[in-house]
């Protein structure tokens, strides 16, 4: 508008000068001056139109670009807020997953320790069982042989069998003394003794057989109880191992999944941090460009107004 006013004033001045010239000199040379002035007037109009078009185009560029940059800056500021919130959440999620993984590691360590401790106890129990069961089995076998030969009145074999029985760990001391007393008799005396003495020997061997039978029944019963206890102990151990191993397997699965999720969160955080840096850099460039554009457009506007005054 200022440029239009400037050109309008310029053209008016030219017309006035031409009119004065015509009034003062009504001669052919003056007419030529008037024609020249009219040409200058037409040139001024043309320049005015060109300047108007150029100024309007530049002003439109300034306005459009300013709007676009302001919009970009606003969008960047909104994006930056979202990215900062995302980064904060990814950081918190990763920290929570770190704590969860640490707890799983502690649980796994405890359960693996329980497995080792229970296995150690089980090994001790099994070794004790094997030793005790062997003693019972050897005692049962020895008692059955001793009872068999005593019933057959085979003194030589009975002596050997009873000697073996008396060396067994499970035989009570009073039973050992009874066996030693029985074995202390001279085997050869039985050939020379009278019938009453032979009957006494048979009676004494019968007492030993009765004692051995009681021990045999006792050992068989205790061995059966021992086998049941071993079976129950092994079952309890197997169930405990099944439970502990299931917990360990599940914890390891959870740990792997949590570790993978943590890695994803950290990657997302890194990506968001990169986007934040890029967006912030672009926004700062847009702000600088907008500031420079505003200053340049204002400077161009001042130059246009000054040019107008010079023409006037």
C-alpha positions in Angstrom: 0.0 0.0 0.0 2.8 2.3 0.9 4.6 1.5 -2.4 1.4 2.2 -4.3 1.0 5.6 -2.6 4.6 6.4 -3.4 4.3 5.6 -7.1 1.0 7.5 -7.3 2.6 10.6 -5.9 5.5 10.3 -8.3 3.2 10.0 -11.3 1.2 13.0 -10.2 4.4 15.1 -9.9 5.4 14.1 -13.4 2.0 15.2 -14.9 2.2 18.5 -13.0 5.6 19.2 -14.4 4.5 18.4 -17.9 1.4 20.6 -17.6 3.5 23.6 -16.5 5.9 23.0 -19.4 3.0 23.1 -21.9 1.6 26.3 -20.4 4.9 28.0 -20.4 6.1 27.0 -23.8 3.5 26.3 -26.4 6.0 25.3 -29.0 7.0 22.1 -30.6 10.0 21.4 -28.4 7.8 21.7 -25.4 5.4 19.2 -26.9 8.4 16.9 -27.3 9.2 17.4 -23.6 5.6 16.6 -22.8 5.8 13.4 -24.8 8.9 12.5 -23.0 7.2 13.2 -19.7 4.3 11.0 -20.7 6.8 8.2 -21.5 8.3 8.6 -18.1 4.9 8.5 -16.6 4.1 5.3 -18.4 7.5 3.8 -17.3 6.7 4.8 -13.7 3.4 3.1 -13.9 5.1 0.0 -15.2 7.8 0.1 -12.5 5.1 0.7 -9.9 3.2 -2.4 -11.1 6.3 -4.5 -11.1 7.3 -3.3 -7.6 3.8 -4.0 -6.4 3.9 -7.6 -7.8 7.4 -8.2 -6.3 6.5 -6.8 -2.9 3.2 -8.7 -2.8 5.0 -11.9 -3.8 7.8 -11.4 -1.2 5.3 -10.5 1.5 3.2 -13.6 0.7 6.4 -15.7 0.9 7.2 -14.1 4.3 3.7 -14.8 5.6 3.4 -18.3 4.3 6.8 -19.3 5.4 6.3 -17.8 8.9 3.0 -19.7 9.3 4.6 -23.0 8.2 7.6 -22.6 10.5 5.4 -21.7 13.4 3.3 -24.7 12.8 6.4 -26.9 12.5 7.7 -25.5 15.8 4.4 -26.1 17.6 4.3 -29.7 16.3 7.9 -30.2 17.3 7.2 -28.9 20.9 4.3 -31.3 21.1 6.4 -34.2 19.8 9.2 -33.4 22.3 6.7 -33.5 25.2 5.5 -37.0 24.0 9.1 -38.2 23.5 10.1 -37.0 27.0 7.1 -38.8 28.5 8.0 -42.0 26.6 11.6 -41.9 27.6 10.6 -41.4 31.3 8.2 -44.4 31.0 10.8 -46.6 29.2 13.3 -45.7 32.0 10.9 -46.6 34.8 9.8 -49.8 33.0 13.4 -50.9 32.5 14.2 -50.2 36.2 11.2 -52.2 37.4 12.2 -55.1 35.1 15.8 -54.9 36.5 14.4 -55.3 40.0 12.1 -58.2 38.9 15.0 -60.0 37.2 17.2 -59.5 40.4 14.4 -61.1 42.5 14.0 -64.0 40.1 17.8 -64.5 40.3 17.6 -64.6 44.1 14.6 -67.1 44.0 16.5 -69.3 41.5 19.6 -69.3 43.7 17.5 -70.2 46.8 15.7 -73.0 45.0 18.9 -74.4 43.4 20.4 -74.3 46.9 17.4 -76.2 48.2 17.9 -78.8 45.4 21.5 -79.3 46.4 20.7 -79.5 50.1 17.8 -81.9 49.6 19.9 -84.1 47.3 22.7 -84.2 49.8 20.3 -85.3 52.6 18.7 -87.8 50.2 22.1 -89.3 49.4 22.9 -89.6 53.1 19.5 -91.2 53.7 20.0 -93.6 50.8 23.4 -94.6 52.0 22.1 -95.2 55.5 19.2 -97.2 54.1 21.5 -99.3 51.9 23.8 -100.1 54.8 20.9 -100.9 57.2 18.9 -102.9 54.6 22.0 -104.9 53.9 22.5 -105.7 57.6 18.8 -106.8 57.9 19.0 -108.9 54.7 22.3 -110.5 55.8 20.8 -111.1 59.3 17.6 -112.6 57.9 19.6 -114.9 55.6 21.9 -116.0 58.4 19.0 -116.6 60.8 17.1 -118.7 58.2 20.2 -120.9 57.6 20.9 -121.3 61.3 17.3 -122.2 62.0 17.3 -124.7 59.2 20.4 -126.6 60.3 19.4 -126.5 63.9 16.1 -128.1 63.1 18.0 -130.8 61.2 20.2 -131.4 64.2 23.3 -130.9 62.0 25.7 -129.9 64.8 28.7 -129.1 62.5 26.8 -126.8 60.2 24.7 -125.4 63.1 27.9 -124.4 64.8 29.2 -122.6 61.7 25.8 -120.9 61.1 25.5 -119.8 64.8 29.0 -118.4 64.7 28.1 -116.3 61.7 24.9 -115.1 63.4 26.8 -114.1 66.5 29.0 -111.8 64.4 26.1 -109.9 62.9 25.6 -106.2 63.9 21.9 -106.5 64.6 22.0 -109.4 66.9 21.4 -108.2 70.6 24.0 -108.9 73.2 21.8 -111.2 75.2 21.1 -113.3 72.1 24.9 -113.5 71.4 25.5 -114.7 74.9 22.9 -117.4 74.5 24.4 -118.5 71.3 27.9 -118.5 72.8 26.6 -120.6 75.7 25.0 -123.0 73.3 28.2 -123.3 71.2 30.3 -123.8 74.3 29.0 -127.4 74.6 31.2 -130.1 73.3 29.7 -131.5 70.1 31.3 -134.9 70.7 29.6 -135.3 74.1 26.3 -135.9 72.4 27.7 -139.3 71.1 28.4 -140.6 74.6 25.7 -139.1 76.7 22.7 -141.0 77.9 19.2 -140.4 76.5 18.2 -137.9 79.2 21.3 -135.8 78.3 20.5 -135.9 74.6 17.0 -134.8 75.4 18.5 -131.9 77.3 20.6 -130.9 74.3 17.6 -131.0 72.1 15.6 -128.9 74.5 18.4 -126.3 74.6 18.6 -126.2 70.8 14.9 -125.8 70.7 15.2 -122.7 72.9 17.8 -121.3 70.6 15.6 -122.0 67.6 12.7 -120.2 69.2 15.0 -117.2 70.0 16.3 -117.2 66.4 12.7 -117.3 65.0 11.7 -114.3 67.1 14.7 -112.4 65.9 13.9 -113.5 62.3 10.3 -112.2 62.6 11.6 -109.0 64.2 14.2 -108.4 61.5 11.8 -109.1 58.7 9.2 -106.7 60.1 11.8 -104.0 60.7 13.2 -104.5 57.2 9.7 -104.2 55.8 9.2 -101.0 57.8 12.6 -99.7 56.6 11.7 -100.4 53.0 8.4 -98.5 53.4 10.2 -95.6 55.0 12.7 -95.6 52.1 9.9 -95.6 49.6 8.1 -92.7 51.3 11.4 -90.8 51.6 12.2 -91.3 47.9 8.7 -90.3 47.0 8.8 -87.1 49.1 12.2 -86.3 47.6 10.9 -86.9 44.0 7.9 -84.6 44.7 10.1 -81.9 46.2 12.5 -82.1 43.2 9.6 -81.9 40.8 8.2 -78.8 42.6 11.6 -77.1 42.9 12.6 -77.8 39.3 9.2 -76.6 38.1 9.7 -73.4 40.0 13.2 -73.0 38.7 12.2 -73.7 35.1 9.3 -71.2 35.4 11.6 -68.6 37.0 14.2 -69.0 34.2 11.5 -68.6 31.6 10.2 -65.5 33.3 13.7 -64.2 33.6 14.4 -64.7 29.9 11.2 -63.0 29.0 11.8 -60.1 31.4 15.4 -59.7 30.1 14.1 -59.6 26.5 11.4 -57.1 27.5 14.0 -55.0 29.3 16.2 -55.0 26.2 13.2 -53.8 24.1 12.4 -51.0 26.6 16.0 -49.8 26.6 16.1 -49.9 22.8 12.8 -48.0 22.7 14.3 -45.5 25.1 17.4 -45.1 22.9 15.3 -44.7 19.8 13.1 -42.1 21.5 16.2 -40.3 22.8 17.6 -40.2 19.2 14.2 -38.9 18.0 14.2 -36.3 20.7 17.6 -35.1 19.8 16.7 -34.9 16.1 13.4 -33.2 16.8 15.0 -30.7 19.1 17.7 -29.9 16.6 15.2 -29.4 13.8 13.0 -27.2 16.0 16.0 -25.0 17.0 16.9 -24.7 13.3 13.3 -23.7 12.5 13.3 -21.1 15.3 16.5 -19.6 14.0 15.2 -19.6 10.4 12.0 -18.0 11.6 13.8 -15.3 13.5 16.1 -14.6 10.5 13.2 -14.6 8.1 11.2 -12.1 10.3 14.2 -9.8 10.6 14.8 -10.0 6.8 11.1 -9.4 5.9 11.0 -6.4 8.3 14.2 -5.1 6.8 12.8 -5.5 3.2 9.6 -3.6 4.3 11.7 -0.7 5.7 13.7 -0.5 2.4 10.5 -0.4 0.4 9.1 2.4 2.5 12.5 4.3 2.2 12.5 3.9 -1.6 9.0 5.3 -1.7 10.1 8.4 0.2 13.0 8.8 -2.2 10.7 8.8 -5.2 8.4 11.3 -3.6 
